[in-house]
Every structure is written in C-alpha cells, then in structure tokens.
Amino acid sequence: STQGVSSAASDVYKRQAFMSIFYGVVITTAVMAILYFLLRQFNRGIVESVPFYITGAVLFLLLTIQFSLMMGAFDAKSYVDSIEIYVQQLVEGASGLVTAQESQEILDEITSQNHLIGLFFGTCNFSGNDISQLPAVMAETFRSNLNSYIWHRVGWAFFVIVVAVVIAIFARKRPISCNFDESFEDLGIY
C-alpha cells in the first residue's frame, strides 16, 4: 500500500517535472522568436553573424533552465492551499508550541506526498509558533519563498537576455567599407 502511494507520487512528480520543462521550452521558444524579430528589425547584420547563433544557442539553454525552474515553482505554489489544509488535519487537536523537530517531521510528511515541494523546501524550522497557527504560517512561508524564487528566475532570465543582446549587437556582421577616393588616388587614377 505504501509502495503504491509512493509509486503514484513518483509518477505525479515525473509528470510535473516533464511539464515544467515542456513549458520552459515553449516560453523560451517564444522569447527567442520575439528577440530574433526585434534584433532583425533593429539591424539585419545582427542576425546574420556566427556569434549571434552561438549566443542564441547558449541563451536558449540558459533560458530553458530558468523558465523550467520558474514553472516548477508556479506548480509547487499551486499546491500550497491543499498543503495548508493537510497540515491543519495533521495538527488537529494538538496544542502548545511547535519544536524544530516537529516542524521538520511535518515537512517530511508533506514532501513524501508532494515531491515537488521537497525540491524547494528540504528543511524547515517553525519552532516557537503556536501549533494551531502552524498551517497558516507554513503556507505563508511557502508562498513567500516560492514568490521570491520565481522573481529570482525572472531576474536571471532578464539578465541573461540583456547580456546576449549586447553580445549579439557588438558581434554583428558589419558591412565592409572602403574609401574609394583614397584607393583610386593611390593608383593614380583619380
């Protein structure tokens, strides 16, 4: 029975991970298409250079990682309300202050049911909180930390995009120019 629950949780976790990566690739592809269009409008020479394609490949990989992690955090965040209810059920009828060990045991119970949460929260210490307030305190902490994590992913994605655009602009293919007046003067033709 326990193995069946664990296997089901593992299957759900694998599906969540796959979907996070899938959506990360979809978002990255959309962002890359928009960047390509904007850079091409800015200067066609930018998108006709080898450094552009190399930078684009690296950017695609880095953005896929950032957006996949961000989608995983969004997915984890969608479970916080149900986790709050679950913790409420776990502590029902208990009273007193929570110890560090008790809060960790509750987190371990949560992560055994939802592996995705375990990726973001491995340890916790809610000691000193009234046990009746623990569900709300845990839920708010999870939400706050996941929001922060999501904003960090957005920040890193923006930073990587800016760096890639700067590299693409400075490494763009420039037309060869020559001053015909000087060339012909040297030949004595002008």
Salt bridges, closest charged atoms under 4 A:
ASP81 OD1 - ARG143 NH2 2.47
GLU84 OE1 - ARG143 NH2 3.59
